[in-house]
Amino acid sequence: MKQTAAIRDIETDRAHGGSWLFLTNHMHVLASISRAPDATIRQTATRVGISERAAAQIIKDLEEGGYLTRTRIGRRNQYLLHRDLPLRHPMHGHRTIGELLDCLNHGL
């Protein structure tokens, strides 16, 4: 299987002592879906740099948490983000996922 540039970058960072990231894989999956709501799990997993199984579990977590809704269209899924929901940590519960996604996607 070919490695993507994103996976290589993460692996390079970790090889040089960087073993942690500021955002979780849940946030990376959410950001990926916000950019491509009709992407396959494989495409999302590749973009984030995780396995398809991990991506599927994260999507399930996000659905169960009410942060996204999946709609089946033919053989594909389409995801709808619920951007008005609050972030989960008490320190940041006054902010929404939409605000964080806007910050990540469009800059500060």
Secondary structure, DSSP 8 states (H G I E B T S, - for coil): ----HHHHHHHHHHHTT----SS-HHHHHHHHHHH-TT--HHHHHHHHTS-HHHHHHHHHHHHHTTSEEEEEETTEEEEEE-TTSB-SSGGGTTSBHHHHHHHHHH--
